[in-house]
Amino acid sequence: MTAIISKNILHNLFKNIKAGGGTLTYPDNTTVAYGDPKLAAKLHIKFHTASALRALARNPSVGLGEGYAAGEITFEKGGFDELIATMDMNKKHFEKWFRNPLVYHLGKASTNTGKQRKNISIHYDIGNDFYKLWLDKSMTYSCAYFKTPTDTLEQAQTQKVAHILRKLNLKKGMSLLDIGSGWGTLLITAAQKYGVTGLGITLSTEQLAHSTAAAKKAKVDHLIKFELANYQDLPARNLKFDRVVSVGMFEHVGKQGAPKYFEVVSDLLHDGGVSVLHTISTRDPIGGGDAWIDKYIFPGGYIPAIREISNLLPKYDLTPVDYESLRIHYAMTLDEWHRRYVSHEKAIRNQHGDFFYLTWEMYLKSCAANFRAGGVDLSQFILVKGWTNELPLTREYMYK
């Protein structure tokens, strides 16, 4: 594909946008404003090389990500907030360009336990020291829960854990399984506050080391333990739990792995048991995952639509009894992660290189923009195995 053809593809795409706007400077130094002139003045993207332009035309997701990380595509004005807002306002227009076989994948190997462990390791075993730079002190790597816009990240993550534990309606002596237990904060807090016993499983050796040490430090290692294990292997161990929770893990099972996930949760829960599922979601099924995210951030992942989740539940005797959207909360969480991340720019560039630094900077900033624009959501489901009459009559117990 020549630079002229690539330029024509982008020009024809942007000249027909109906809302929003932006300005593009092409490698031949021609600059064109598209859409609303006032909005076009707020977003200015420059292509420094013909190769970056060609890559974007061939595959917009990977092309933009690689071009930005290589410094061949820059924002002269504005940034991902303005770009993604314009794209979301013209969603149907951009849809055909983004949703082609090059850009989306189905993650068909996601049910393979070996593949899952490798994919998780790529993201989470970068090193605890890396994540400590920009996560809160509890090392909670999922959407926080802000009660006010001025809450600190530490406050919001503590509130998130408390909110989920209340939704589980825990009682002393209950057993709790945390699928994708991360750095251990949720399960440790459950043991401390409610006196439950529990198991946390992860596929990350870095997370396992941290959570095991943290449980011992918190003096709850006699109540809970953490293991390097795949959720698919647990039913063979004849384990049963009163409660099952999964926070920020379901996105990793892939489109093909979702039925197996719910089958396992159903198998592991006692009748009448409760599960909370906390996952990124979309309004409509997208049929695959983003190619740039798959290549550089979360290999094998998939963001499910709410209807894809709800349609699977009856088959596995799981009854949804509550749903909550925390979309804006995740945008705020990512804003704070991004702020902390860029404050350590020099250290991250020195340790991991310029391309890595800009890749993750784009990941955090573009995800925040996507949540803010409504392209993605954060869903919390409360599910019951079969049915139960033991949950409180109203939702007040979730806020006490």
Helices and strands as residue ranges (DSSP letters): H 3-14, E 21-25, E 31-35, H 37-40, E 44-47, H 50-58, H 60-69, E 73-77, H 80-89, H 91-98, E 104-105, G 108-111, H 113-124, H 128-132, H 153-167, E 175-179, H 185-194, E 197-202, H 205-217, E 224-228, G 231-233, G 235-237, E 241-247, G 250-252, H 258-268, E 269-281, E 289-290, H 291-296, H 306-312, G 313-316, E 318-325, H 327-342, H 345-352, H 354-373, E 377-385, G 395-399
